[in-house]
Amino acid sequence: MSRIKSVFQTSIIATAIGMLFPTLVFAQAHDDHGAHGANHAHANVAVDCTTLATPPWDGLPEADRLQLASLQQQYSELATPEAAQAAGFMPVIGDIPGMGVHWVHPERMADPVDVNAPDNLMFTNIDGKDQLVGAAYTFFDVPDTTAPVPFDSELAKWHDHPQFAPEGQTLHMIHVWFVPSSNGPYAGLNFHLPFRTAGVTPPSSCWMDDAADSERIQIVSFALVPPRMFGPDSPQQSAPPRPDRTEMIAALDAAAIADDRDAWMTTADKFIADLTEFERDTVAGMLGILNLNQMSSAERDEAGIAQPHRSN
């Protein structure tokens, strides 16, 4: 137990270092792999938008569908940060676009994976308050683990973080979503979340089926997140949107409500072209590094991508 906790604490420190120096991390991701160097990973796989975009996830095997419904019902009692904290969870890292804030349960991280007891809860700010949007499971093992995924769907796959584990091991993880998701119930990144935080209607999950449109959605999603440094003393680097950009955001919202794909993509192109160089670099970096981290070690090896490593 003490060894696992020590690794857990080291992992948080390593992550915090990466987040406190995002320019270096983002630059590496942008230079080495581009904004979407990991788009082929399972994190961004398009799913059936009529059965796998929103609960109750009708396209899942029955066992998974029932399990996710049970989890959501069970953890509705921990739907606020205060309740999660009282149950032994604590926040780490900060608000990550497409994931929110991970609240971890250190004792559960030391135990074998229990499908009924996720060791991470994920909260995102929606309508001005932090809301429970999903959960995650983690464990330490060798990269080519034979540990079974606790779900039946082929969409459910481990991704992993070798930079947060002892030498020779990696931290395996899988997310499950309790809210509509751009790429299904097990997506590594849910690109709907920043839209909901910004109070903007997310584009249809059906539009993730085209690589170029998916890229537009990802860029706009992360551009809606104010660029910021992490840490208690770091100044915010964002300003209120200009009136013309506010109009573009309103047009994106209207097109999503109307399910008008052409209008949304046209406006998205204008919105993306309007981004400053700083915003473009920040978005490219965030997408690059986060997509990279939603792959498994095997996927990174297959793609010829260097494995993430410790910051210290």
C-alpha positions as CSV (number, residue, x, y, z in Angstrom):
1,M,0.0,0.0,0.0
2,S,2.7,2.5,1.0
3,R,4.6,1.8,-2.3
4,I,1.5,2.4,-4.4
5,K,0.8,5.6,-2.5
6,S,4.3,6.8,-3.1
7,V,4.0,6.2,-6.8
8,F,0.6,7.9,-6.8
9,Q,2.1,11.0,-5.1
10,T,5.0,11.0,-7.5
11,S,2.6,10.8,-10.4
12,I,0.7,13.8,-9.2
13,I,3.9,15.8,-8.9
14,A,5.1,14.8,-12.3
15,T,1.7,15.7,-13.8
16,A,1.7,19.0,-12.0
17,I,5.2,19.8,-13.3
18,G,4.0,19.2,-16.9
19,M,0.9,21.4,-16.4
20,L,3.0,24.2,-14.7
21,F,5.2,24.4,-17.8
22,P,2.7,23.8,-20.6
23,T,4.6,25.8,-23.2
24,L,7.4,23.2,-23.2
25,V,5.1,20.3,-23.2
26,F,2.8,21.8,-25.9
27,A,5.8,22.8,-28.0
28,Q,7.1,19.2,-28.0
29,A,3.7,17.8,-28.9
30,H,3.2,20.3,-31.7
31,D,6.7,19.9,-33.1
32,D,6.9,16.1,-32.9
33,H,3.3,15.0,-33.8
34,G,1.3,18.1,-34.8
35,A,-2.0,19.0,-33.3
36,H,-3.5,15.7,-34.1
37,G,-0.6,13.3,-34.3
38,A,-2.6,10.7,-32.3
39,N,-6.0,11.0,-34.1
40,H,-5.8,7.4,-35.1
41,A,-5.9,6.3,-31.5
42,H,-9.0,4.8,-30.0
43,A,-9.6,8.1,-28.2
44,N,-11.1,9.7,-31.3
45,V,-12.8,6.8,-33.0
46,A,-16.2,7.8,-34.5
47,V,-19.1,5.8,-33.1
48,D,-22.7,5.2,-34.1
49,C,-24.1,8.6,-33.3
50,T,-27.7,7.2,-32.9
51,T,-26.9,4.5,-30.3
52,L,-23.5,5.4,-28.8
53,A,-23.5,9.2,-28.4
54,T,-25.6,9.5,-25.3
55,P,-26.9,7.4,-22.3
56,P,-28.4,4.8,-22.1
57,W,-25.8,3.8,-24.8
58,D,-28.2,1.5,-26.6
59,G,-25.4,0.3,-29.0
60,L,-23.4,-1.3,-26.2
61,P,-23.6,-5.0,-25.2
62,E,-26.4,-5.4,-22.6
63,A,-24.0,-6.1,-19.8
64,D,-22.1,-2.9,-20.4
65,R,-25.3,-0.9,-20.8
66,L,-26.7,-2.2,-17.5
67,Q,-23.3,-1.7,-15.8
68,L,-23.0,1.9,-16.9
69,A,-26.6,2.7,-15.8
70,S,-25.9,1.1,-12.4
71,L,-22.7,3.1,-12.0
72,Q,-24.4,6.3,-12.9
73,Q,-27.2,5.6,-10.4
74,Q,-24.8,4.5,-7.7
75,Y,-22.6,7.6,-8.0
76,S,-25.4,10.1,-8.3
77,E,-24.9,10.3,-4.6
78,L,-21.5,11.7,-5.2
79,A,-22.6,14.2,-7.8
80,T,-21.0,17.2,-6.0
81,P,-17.3,17.8,-5.2
82,E,-18.3,18.1,-1.5
83,A,-19.9,14.6,-1.6
84,A,-17.0,13.2,-3.5
85,Q,-14.5,14.6,-1.0
86,A,-16.5,13.2,1.9
87,A,-16.3,9.7,0.2
88,G,-12.5,9.8,0.1
89,F,-11.9,11.4,-3.4
90,M,-9.6,14.4,-3.9
91,P,-9.0,16.6,-6.9
92,V,-5.7,16.5,-8.8
93,I,-4.0,18.4,-11.6
94,G,-6.7,20.8,-12.6
95,D,-9.3,21.2,-15.3
96,I,-8.2,19.3,-18.4
97,P,-10.1,20.1,-21.6
98,G,-12.1,17.1,-22.7
99,M,-11.8,15.4,-19.3
100,G,-12.5,17.9,-16.6
101,V,-11.0,17.5,-13.2
102,H,-10.0,14.0,-12.0
103,W,-10.9,13.3,-8.4
104,V,-8.9,10.3,-7.2
105,H,-9.4,7.8,-4.4
106,P,-5.9,6.8,-3.3
107,E,-6.9,3.7,-1.4
108,R,-8.9,2.4,-4.3
109,M,-5.9,3.0,-6.6
110,A,-4.0,0.5,-4.5
111,D,-6.6,-2.2,-4.9
112,P,-7.4,-4.4,-8.0
113,V,-9.8,-3.0,-10.5
114,D,-13.4,-3.3,-9.3
115,V,-16.0,-2.4,-12.0
116,N,-18.4,-1.3,-9.2
117,A,-15.7,0.9,-7.5
118,P,-14.0,3.3,-10.0
119,D,-11.0,5.0,-8.4
120,N,-11.4,8.3,-10.3
121,L,-14.4,10.6,-10.7
122,M,-14.5,13.4,-13.3
123,F,-16.1,16.7,-12.7
124,T,-16.7,19.5,-15.2
125,N,-18.1,23.0,-14.8
126,I,-21.5,23.2,-16.5
127,D,-24.1,25.9,-15.9
128,G,-21.7,27.5,-13.4
129,K,-21.2,24.6,-11.1
130,D,-19.0,21.5,-11.0
131,Q,-21.0,18.5,-12.1
132,L,-20.1,14.8,-12.2
133,V,-19.6,13.7,-15.8
134,G,-17.8,10.4,-15.6
135,A,-15.5,8.0,-13.9
136,A,-12.3,6.1,-14.5
137,Y,-10.4,3.0,-13.5
138,T,-6.6,2.7,-13.1
139,F,-4.0,0.2,-12.2
140,F,-0.2,-0.3,-12.5
141,D,1.2,-3.1,-14.6
142,V,3.6,-3.9,-17.4
143,P,2.7,-2.2,-20.7
144,D,1.5,-5.4,-22.3
145,T,-0.8,-6.3,-19.5
146,T,-3.1,-9.2,-19.8
147,A,-5.5,-7.8,-17.3
148,P,-9.0,-7.9,-18.7
149,V,-11.0,-4.8,-19.4
150,P,-14.1,-4.8,-17.1
151,F,-16.5,-4.2,-20.0
152,D,-17.5,-6.3,-23.0
153,S,-17.6,-3.6,-25.8
154,E,-14.7,-3.5,-28.3
155,L,-14.7,0.3,-27.7
156,A,-13.5,-0.3,-24.1
157,K,-9.7,-0.3,-24.2
158,W,-7.0,0.6,-21.8
159,H,-4.9,3.6,-22.5
160,D,-1.8,4.1,-20.4
161,H,0.6,6.7,-18.9
162,P,4.2,5.3,-18.5
163,Q,5.4,8.6,-17.2
164,F,3.3,8.1,-14.0
165,A,4.6,4.6,-13.1
166,P,7.7,2.8,-11.8
167,E,10.4,1.8,-14.4
168,G,9.1,-1.1,-16.5
169,Q,5.5,-0.5,-15.7
170,T,2.7,1.9,-16.8
171,L,-0.5,3.4,-15.4
172,H,-3.4,1.8,-17.3
173,M,-6.6,3.7,-17.4
174,I,-10.1,3.7,-19.0
175,H,-12.8,6.4,-18.8
176,V,-16.5,5.9,-18.7
177,W,-18.9,8.8,-19.4
178,F,-22.2,9.5,-17.6
179,V,-23.1,12.3,-20.1
180,P,-23.3,12.6,-23.9
181,S,-19.9,12.0,-25.5
182,S,-18.5,13.1,-28.8
183,N,-16.8,9.7,-29.3
184,G,-18.8,7.2,-27.2
185,P,-19.0,6.0,-23.6
186,Y,-15.4,5.0,-23.3
187,A,-13.7,7.9,-25.2
188,G,-10.4,9.1,-23.8
189,L,-11.5,12.7,-24.6
190,N,-15.0,14.0,-24.7
191,F,-15.0,17.0,-27.0
192,H,-18.5,18.0,-25.9
193,L,-17.4,19.1,-22.5
194,P,-15.7,22.5,-23.3
195,F,-18.8,23.4,-25.3
196,R,-21.0,22.7,-22.3
197,T,-18.7,24.6,-20.0
198,A,-18.9,27.6,-22.4
199,G,-22.7,27.4,-22.6
200,V,-22.6,26.5,-26.3
201,T,-24.6,23.6,-27.8
202,P,-22.1,20.8,-28.8
203,P,-22.1,19.8,-32.5
204,S,-23.6,16.5,-33.3
205,S,-21.6,13.3,-32.6
206,C,-22.6,12.3,-36.1
207,W,-20.2,14.9,-37.5
208,M,-17.2,13.1,-36.0
209,D,-17.4,10.5,-38.9
210,D,-15.3,12.7,-41.2
211,A,-11.6,13.3,-40.3
212,A,-11.6,17.0,-41.4
213,D,-14.9,17.8,-39.7
214,S,-13.7,15.9,-36.6
215,E,-10.5,18.1,-36.6
216,R,-12.6,21.2,-36.8
217,I,-14.7,20.2,-33.9
218,Q,-11.7,19.3,-31.8
219,I,-10.0,22.7,-32.5
220,V,-13.1,24.7,-31.8
221,S,-13.8,22.7,-28.6
222,F,-10.4,23.4,-27.2
223,A,-10.3,27.0,-28.4
224,L,-13.4,27.6,-26.3
225,V,-11.3,26.8,-23.2
226,P,-9.5,30.0,-22.1
227,P,-5.8,29.6,-22.5
228,R,-4.3,29.6,-19.0
229,M,-1.2,28.7,-17.0
230,F,-1.7,26.2,-14.2
231,G,-0.8,26.8,-10.6
232,P,-2.2,29.0,-7.7
233,D,-0.1,32.0,-8.6
234,S,-0.3,31.8,-12.4
235,P,-2.1,34.8,-14.0
236,Q,-5.0,34.1,-16.4
237,Q,-4.2,34.9,-20.0
238,S,-7.7,35.2,-21.4
239,A,-9.9,38.1,-22.1
240,P,-13.7,38.3,-22.9
241,P,-14.4,37.4,-26.5
242,R,-14.5,40.3,-29.0
243,P,-18.0,41.2,-30.2
244,D,-17.4,39.6,-33.6
245,R,-16.1,36.4,-32.1
246,T,-19.1,36.3,-29.8
247,E,-21.3,36.5,-32.9
248,M,-19.4,33.5,-34.4
249,I,-19.9,31.5,-31.2
250,A,-23.6,32.3,-31.3
251,A,-23.7,31.2,-34.9
252,L,-22.0,27.9,-33.9
253,D,-24.6,27.4,-31.2
254,A,-27.5,28.1,-33.6
255,A,-26.1,25.7,-36.3
256,A,-25.7,23.0,-33.7
257,I,-29.3,23.5,-32.5
258,A,-30.5,23.4,-36.1
259,D,-28.3,20.3,-36.8
260,D,-27.0,22.2,-39.8
261,R,-23.6,20.6,-40.5
262,D,-22.6,22.8,-43.4
263,A,-23.4,26.1,-41.6
264,W,-21.5,24.8,-38.5
265,M,-18.4,23.9,-40.4
266,T,-18.4,27.1,-42.4
267,T,-18.6,29.1,-39.2
268,A,-16.0,26.9,-37.6
269,D,-13.6,27.7,-40.4
270,K,-14.1,31.4,-39.7
271,F,-13.7,30.9,-36.0
272,I,-10.5,28.9,-36.4
273,A,-9.0,31.5,-38.9
274,D,-9.7,34.2,-36.3
275,L,-7.6,32.5,-33.6
276,T,-4.4,34.3,-32.6
277,E,-1.0,32.7,-33.1
278,F,-0.9,32.1,-29.3
279,E,-4.4,30.5,-29.3
280,R,-3.5,28.3,-32.3
281,D,-0.3,27.1,-30.7
282,T,-2.0,26.5,-27.3
283,V,-4.8,24.5,-28.9
284,A,-2.4,22.5,-31.1
285,G,-0.3,21.7,-28.0
286,M,-3.2,20.7,-25.8
287,L,-4.7,18.4,-28.5
288,G,-1.3,17.0,-29.3
289,I,-0.3,16.0,-25.8
290,L,-3.8,14.9,-24.7
291,N,-4.4,12.7,-27.8
292,L,-0.9,11.2,-27.3
293,N,-1.8,10.3,-23.7
294,Q,-5.1,8.6,-24.7
295,M,-3.2,6.0,-26.7
296,S,-1.9,2.7,-25.3
297,S,1.9,2.0,-25.3
298,A,1.3,-0.5,-28.1
299,E,-0.5,2.0,-30.2
300,R,2.3,4.6,-29.7
301,D,4.9,1.9,-30.6
302,E,3.0,0.9,-33.7
303,A,2.7,4.6,-34.8
304,G,6.4,5.2,-34.1
305,I,5.7,7.7,-31.4
306,A,8.0,8.1,-28.5
307,Q,6.6,7.0,-25.2
308,P,5.8,9.8,-22.6
309,H,8.4,10.0,-19.9
310,R,8.8,11.5,-16.5
311,S,9.3,15.3,-16.3
312,N,11.9,14.9,-13.6
